[in-house]
């Protein structure tokens, strides 16, 4: 790559000397130099990281071509204009006038070439800015799509979390009911194994029997007392309280 850069600089110096008029190279040699200049520049343009340098040399190539074209046109005009008579006399007075006109045209060509290069650079800069803006717009659009995707996923996650919470509460309630039923079954089995139910049954039966026995004894005692009271009242000849209540 360094050899190519050196060759490119050498060709540029040669063309620069031709442009200033300090080179004795012919038009064909300059054209060959321009061709080599362009080939080397194309070879360097394919390498990475050389775009800025290549752009500068491309502008130089355009200037050299403009100068060569102006020189060719000037030579063509000089060949068309007679510069001496057939006998080798003096040059015609139109030669200085044509030379000054050529210089003016050449200056005008250089000015137009410079303006064209500036406009080309400005156009390239605007294209570069437009490409950057387009890339930024695409990046913003992609970021917006990602945010929308994240928002959708977040909403789905919140919905799934709510469903999971509700199912968890239902499962907890079922678990507590199942645990209570399990404790009741265990208590029933333990009490049955310990014959607590039998003891409770026998105790209740004994209590009921004892209650009925006491009630019978009390009722018999009251009947006996009531009979004795009636007999005592008959012996005394007074009415009993039971008779008064009956009347």
C-alpha positions in Angstrom: 0.0 0.0 0.0 2.8 2.4 0.8 4.4 1.8 -2.7 1.1 2.7 -4.3 0.9 5.9 -2.3 4.4 6.9 -3.3 3.6 6.2 -7.0 0.4 8.2 -6.6 2.4 11.2 -5.2 5.0 10.9 -7.9 2.4 11.0 -10.6 0.7 14.0 -8.9 4.0 15.9 -8.8 4.6 15.2 -12.5 1.1 16.5 -13.4 1.6 19.5 -11.1 4.8 20.5 -12.9 3.0 20.1 -16.3 0.2 22.3 -14.9 2.6 25.0 -13.9 4.4 24.8 -17.3 7.7 23.5 -15.8 7.6 20.1 -17.4 8.7 19.2 -21.0 6.4 16.2 -21.1 4.2 15.8 -24.2 0.5 15.5 -24.2 0.7 11.7 -24.7 3.0 11.3 -21.7 0.6 13.4 -19.6 -2.3 11.3 -20.7 -0.4 8.2 -19.8 0.4 9.7 -16.4 -3.2 10.5 -15.8 -4.2 6.9 -16.7 -1.6 5.5 -14.2 -2.8 8.1 -11.6 -6.4 6.9 -12.0 -5.5 3.2 -11.9 -3.4 3.6 -8.7 -6.2 5.6 -7.2 -8.8 3.0 -8.0 -6.5 0.3 -6.4 -6.2 2.3 -3.2 -9.9 3.1 -3.1 -10.6 -0.6 -2.6 -8.6 -0.6 0.6 -10.3 0.1 3.9 -9.7 3.4 5.7 -8.5 5.4 2.6 -11.7 7.1 1.6 -10.7 10.6 2.7 -7.2 10.5 1.1 -8.6 9.0 -2.1 -11.3 11.7 -2.2 -8.6 14.4 -2.1 -6.6 12.8 -4.8 -9.7 12.4 -6.9 -10.1 16.2 -6.8 -6.5 16.5 -7.9 -7.2 14.1 -10.7 -10.1 16.2 -11.9 -8.0 19.4 -11.8 -5.2 17.7 -13.8 -7.7 16.6 -16.4 -9.2 20.1 -16.7 -5.7 21.5 -17.2 -4.8 18.9 -19.8 -8.1 19.5 -21.7 -7.4 23.3 -21.7 -3.9 22.7 -22.9 -5.1 20.4 -25.7 -7.7 23.0 -26.8 -5.0 25.7 -26.7 -2.7 23.7 -28.9 -5.5 22.9 -31.3 -6.2 26.6 -31.7 -2.6 27.4 -32.2 -2.3 24.9 -34.9 -5.3 26.3 -36.6 -4.0 29.9 -36.5 -1.2 30.9 -38.9 1.9 32.0 -37.0 4.3 32.7 -39.8 4.2 33.3 -43.5 5.4 30.8 -46.1 8.9 32.5 -46.5 9.6 32.3 -42.7 8.7 35.9 -42.0 7.7 37.5 -38.7 4.8 36.2 -36.7 1.6 37.9 -37.1 0.5 40.5 -34.6 -2.5 38.3 -33.7 -0.3 35.9 -31.8 0.0 38.0 -28.6 -3.7 38.7 -28.6 -4.4 34.9 -29.0 -2.0 34.1 -26.2 -3.6 36.6 -23.8 -7.0 35.2 -24.8 -5.8 31.7 -24.1 -4.6 32.7 -20.6 -7.9 34.3 -19.9 -9.8 31.2 -21.0 -7.4 29.0 -19.0 -8.0 31.1 -15.9 -11.7 30.9 -16.5 -11.5 27.2 -16.9 -9.6 26.9 -13.6 -12.2 29.1 -11.8 -15.0 27.0 -13.2 -13.2 23.8 -12.3 -12.7 25.1 -8.7 -16.3 26.1 -8.4 -17.4 22.7 -9.8 -15.1 20.9 -7.2 -16.6 23.0 -4.4 -20.1 22.2 -5.5 -19.2 18.5 -5.8 -17.7 18.5 -2.3 -20.8 20.3 -1.0 -23.1 17.8 -2.7 -21.1 14.9 -1.2 -21.3 16.5 2.2 -25.0 16.9 1.9 -25.4 13.3 0.7 -23.3 12.2 3.7 -25.5 14.2 6.0 -28.7 12.8 4.3 -27.3 9.3 4.8 -26.6 9.9 8.4 -30.1 11.4 8.9 -31.6 8.4 7.2 -29.6 6.0 9.4 -30.6 7.9 12.5 -34.3 7.7 11.4 -34.0 4.0 10.9 -32.3 3.6 14.3 -35.1 5.6 15.9 -37.7 3.5 14.1 -36.1 0.3 15.2 -35.8 1.6 18.8 -39.5 2.5 18.8 -40.5 -0.9 17.5 -38.4 -2.5 20.3 -40.1 -0.3 22.9 -43.5 -1.3 21.6 -42.4 -5.0 21.7 -41.2 -4.5 25.3 -44.5 -2.8 26.2 -46.5 -5.6 24.8 -44.4 -8.2 26.6 -44.7 -6.3 29.8 -48.5 -6.2 29.5 -48.6 -9.9 28.8 -46.3 -10.5 31.8 -48.6 -8.4 34.1 -51.6 -10.3 32.9 -49.9 -13.7 33.5 -48.8 -12.5 36.9 -52.4 -11.5 37.8 -53.7 -14.9 36.7 -50.9 -16.7 38.7 -51.8 -14.7 41.8 -55.5 -15.5 41.5 -54.7 -19.2 41.0 -52.3 -19.1 43.9 -55.0 -17.7 46.2 -57.4 -20.4 45.1 -54.8 -23.1 45.6 -54.0 -21.7 49.1 -57.7 -21.9 50.0 -58.0 -25.4 48.7 -54.9 -26.4 50.6 -56.2 -25.0 53.9 -59.5 -26.8 53.4 -57.7 -30.0 52.6 -55.4 -29.6 55.6 -58.4 -29.0 57.9 -60.2 -32.1 56.5 -57.0 -34.1 57.0 -56.7 -33.0 60.6 -60.4 -33.9 61.2 -59.8 -37.4 59.7 -56.6 -37.8 61.8 -58.4 -36.8 65.0 -61.3 -39.1 64.2 -58.9 -42.0 63.6 -57.0 -41.3 66.8 -60.1 -40.9 68.9 -61.5 -44.1 67.5 -58.3 -45.9 68.2 -58.4 -44.7 71.8 -62.1 -45.7 72.1 -63.0 -42.2 73.2 -66.2 -42.4 71.2 -67.2 -45.6 73.1 -66.5 -44.0 76.4 -68.5 -40.9 75.5 -71.4 -43.2 74.4 -71.3 -45.2 77.6 -71.0 -42.0 79.7 -74.0 -40.5 77.9 -76.0 -43.7 78.3 -75.2 -43.9 82.0 -76.1 -40.3 82.5 -79.4 -40.8 80.8 -80.2 -43.9 82.8 -79.2 -42.2 86.0 -81.4 -39.3 85.2 -84.4 -41.5 84.5 -83.8 -43.5 87.7 -83.6 -40.4 89.8 -86.7 -39.0 88.2 -88.6 -42.2 88.9 -87.5 -42.3 92.6 -88.5 -38.6 93.0 -91.8 -39.2 91.4 -92.5 -42.2 93.6 -91.5 -40.2 96.7 -93.8 -37.4 95.8 -96.7 -39.8 95.1 -96.2 -41.4 98.6 -96.1 -38.0 100.3 -99.2 -36.9 98.5 -101.0 -40.1 99.5 -100.0 -39.6 103.2 -101.1 -36.0 103.1 -104.6 -36.9 101.7 -105.0 -39.6 104.4 -104.1 -37.1 107.1 -106.5 -34.6 105.8 -109.3 -37.2 105.7 -108.6 -38.2 109.3 -108.8 -34.6 110.4 -111.9 -33.9 108.2 -110.3 -31.0 106.4 -110.1 -30.6 102.7 -106.7 -31.1 101.1 -105.0 -28.7 98.8 -105.3 -31.2 95.9 -109.1 -31.2 96.4 -109.3 -27.4 96.5 -107.3 -27.2 93.3 -109.6 -29.8 91.7 -112.7 -27.8 92.7 
